[in-house]
Amino acid sequence: MEDCRRQPDPKNPTGDRFTSKRAEKALNVMLNSVVFRSSGQDLTTWGTYTEMASRFTEPILLALAALAIRSRIKR
């Protein structure tokens, strides 16, 4: 026969698990693995955000420059 005694449910310390520090770390890992490629250097928090912003805006600025050159050539 099976043991019919029920084990108590484990406690989940969600207050200890979900902190802003862990959320920031998860966001950085996700962005670096999916969107950006990190340079591999140890940067400060501001340096990391600056690198992410520059990597995000560089293609946009290059596309705008290409459109500006294209419009100048077409004239």
N, C-alpha and C positions, 0 to 999 in steps of 0.2 A: 504494500500500500504506500501511497505517496504521503509525504509529510504535509499535513494541511495547515500547519502554522504559518502565518503570514509574516513576512519580514517587514519591518518599518521602511517607509519610503526614505530614500537618501535625501539629505538636505542639499539644496543647490544654493551656494552663496553668490547669488547674482550681483549683489552689491560690490563684492570684491572682484568680480570678473569684468564688469562693464564700467571701465573708467575712461576718462578723457585721454589719458596717456596711452592706454591700449588702443583706443579708437584712432588716435593720431598715427600710431605705429602701423595699425592695419591699413589705414588710408595710404600711407607712404609706401608700404610694401605692394599694395594693389596697384597704385599708380606707376611705380617703378617697373613692375612686371608686365603691365598691360599697355600703358600709354607711353611711358618714357623709359629710356634706358639710362640708368644712373652711371655716373662717370667712375664710380669705384673709389672716389676720394672720400675721406671723412670730413664732412662739412657741418657747419653749425645749422641750426634749424632754419635761420633766415637764408643761409647759403643754399640749403636744399630747396626751399621754396623759390628762391631766385632762379636756380637752375631749372626747376620745373616750369616756371613762367616763361623763361627764355626759350626753352625747348618747345613750348606750346605756341608762342607767338612768332618764332622764326619762319615756319612754313607760311603763315598768313602774310607776313611782311614780304616774303619772297614772291608770293602769288600777286600781291598788290604791285610790287615793282615790275613784275612781268607784264601785268595789265597796263601799267603806265607806259612802259617801253613800246608795247604793242600799239597803243593808241597814238603814240608819237610817230611811229613808223607809218601808220595808215594814213596820216595827213598828207 
